[in-house]
Amino acid sequence: MWALRGLRDGILTTRWPARPDQYAAATRGPATVLAGPASDQVSGAELAGLCPVGAISADQSERPRVDQGRCILCGRCVQLRPDVFGWSAGPDRAALTRNGLVVPAEESPESVAAIAEALRTRTRALRRSVHLRHVDAGSDGSEEWEIMALLNPVYDIHRLGMFFTASPRHADILMVTGAGANGMADSLRETYEAMPSPKVVIAVGSDAVGGGIISPSYATSSGVGAIVPVDVWLPGSPPSPFAILAALLLALDRLPAATGPTPVRSGGAAGGLR
Amino acid sequence: MTAAADYELTASVDDLRDRVTAQIDAGGRLADLFGTAHDAGLVITAQLAGPDGMTTLDALLPAGQRSYPSLTPLVGSAFWYEREIHDLFGVVPAGHPRLEPLMLPTNGPDLPMPGRDGGPARIDPDPRVLPSHVVGPGLFTIPHGPVRSGVTESIEYLVETPGEDIPHLNMRLFYKHRGVEKRFEGMEPADGVLLAERAEGVATVAHAIAFCQAVELIAGTAVPWPAALIRTLHAELERLACHLDVIVRLADGAGLSVATARFGWHKERVLRLAGQLSGSRFGRGVVVPGGVTAAPQLEPSEILAAARELERQLSADVRLLMGTASFLDRLRRTGPLLPARAVAHGAVGPIGRASGGVDDARQSRPYAAYGSLGTTVSSRDDGDALARLEVRIDEIASSFHLIRQAADELDEVASGPLQAECTIADGRATSWAEAPQGEVLYDVRIAGGVITRCRSRSASFHNLVLMHEVFAGDILTDFPFIEASFGLSVAGAAG
């Protein structure tokens, strides 16, 4: 009976990233600074009241900038100053450096390109069989749901050659959620060390990237970067399944250039999977 | 729901135990027991839910006194609460049967002491404080966690077993203790709700509602009717998602891959509907003190159409699942919680209602729009994993009913403000909401416009300890079904 039921609604699985997906494109990401005239300046006093987690600051020319790695998507800045702040949209939310999450960008494209090249060299051997291990280091529980969603028929990451594994010995990619609870620090470190090289660490969610609203706390770090070396930084509270999928593909250099967030991937023959 | 100026010391620590047992004998249940650091010492607060609502008892343990008579020997449900008080404040409930660290194993002089100004910058759990386990002949302990197979939250189960049976289980929560309650302190209520949403991420809306209701009680604010409807709408979508998550885990445990895929798809669609309404798949940023931030981004007619389609496809799959013998066999008589034990503990949520309980805050202590929409309470007497599933399936049907009612009403009410003026005042209030896991209970105190103490008691914390009780006659392979049928969140339990 179940076999027939499985056929009832046809194929539910997205074709993304090979084909565009409407839901993926519409998914809300962290707040961003809208491109606008320089007169859209926000005074220092006003800045402080715009963000409960201090993700908004001013650059030298007093233009506001958002650290998306701290943003918890509460929407206060978008609501109070819709002329300056808006939502980012689409799945490509992850960055290869912590500073890469600060918008408008302040990093030079060259330094990012070097980091991307180094990661590409490390992950080249993984090809289309990638094993994932998740560790909860103090999440609120929602990130686990969104990672689990990758296994449902809509996302079905098996079609991309990705599989969850119980043993860190078999894992290529470590996905870490939560701000880095002190009680999990040793377990997280041991899991990381048990993984064979080459290995990649993805900080999944704003808590894992920058601590979110739970830090500072006596019981957590301000992001898992304090415990293990992070390669891919994915903000979101929690990040959507598409954003997690995009972060995995970014780590493997398999995110198609058309949807890529930075011009890094234009870098020639070494890119992509052969 | 109650509001007061500050701690009213209605009992002394010595007679707290008698007051609590008297209330329980009169048909009440212990809903919460927690401490608050105070200038005069440690205030120990007991919340008792009874037919007349929630009663708060505050007792002062004067500064310098480090011990008080434990409630646990008389009131078993205080077992974890007193361990938590011991971990966070360092006082000893004298006569407690097993005073091991639960939330925070530490020997250091610095303790979090919620309620006190300031606090330690960092506390690292010290595993050396944990007792090494004494086992009998042939018994051994299987540590399960904190990093387990699959995508799960971090918790350690210590399964004490002679081979296959599980005579005893122990749990360690401290791995992902985040210090949520201490973090509330010093926040403005408008920021506090963002933290409440993340105290237990899968019950975002219920926590936000309970927190905001407490703030509104202190301020004397009445929430506009359309806002109450929108809160209800999101709370019921959250219930659908959580109950479907339980079904996915149970089906996965039984190896029903098509059922796992089907219910995973249904759950995804519920999250997408919540996302279409609010921009957040978990309904975050909707509930704020005074009301809600915005109207749903879908018209009521579109919500009704989406819910109707979802319900049609979901019910067909539920019928098939509940006729799959190989699946039901795994749940029947698995992890039974005896009704007498459930009553003695005051088990909340689907766990309590599957063991003969009839308490549902939506009906017995209504809030948001539940009072006028009318909620039916589903109950079973068997107390096993199957009964817990049946209760959830009934609740899925009643959630759809409530969503339809709320959407219909939203269609009819004249457009008006969705947020009432909520002038933050000083004071203290208790409030609750029925999360998918059961009743969440908030006790919020505000002074000088900022939160000075916020007790956030999740249903997960109250119910998780019952895992001790349900392994009679069960074997190791039943464990995933029992855990999934509890359907609790470690984040909510670990604080």
Interface residues (C-beta under 8 A of the other chain):
Chain A: M1 W2 A3 R5 G6 D9 L12 Y23 T27 R28 P52 I72 L73 C74 G75 Q79 W87 H134 V135 D136 A137 G138 S139 D140 G141 S142 E143 E144 W145 E146 I147 M148 A149 L151 N152 P153 V154 F164 A166 P168 G178 A179 A181 N182 G183 M184 A185 S187 L188 T191 D207 G212 I213 I214 P216 S217 Y218 A219 T220 S237 P238 S240
Chain B: L104 P112 G119 P120 A121 R122 I123 D124 P125 P146 V147 R148 S149 G150 V151 T152 E153 S154 F174 Y175 K176 H177 R178 G179 V180 K182 R183 A190 D191 L194 L195 R198 A199 E200 G201 V202 T204 D245 L256 V258 A259 A261 R262 G264 W265 K267 E268 L271 R272 G275 G279 S280 R281 F282 R284 G285 T293 Q313 A316 D317 L320 T324 S489 V490 A491 G492
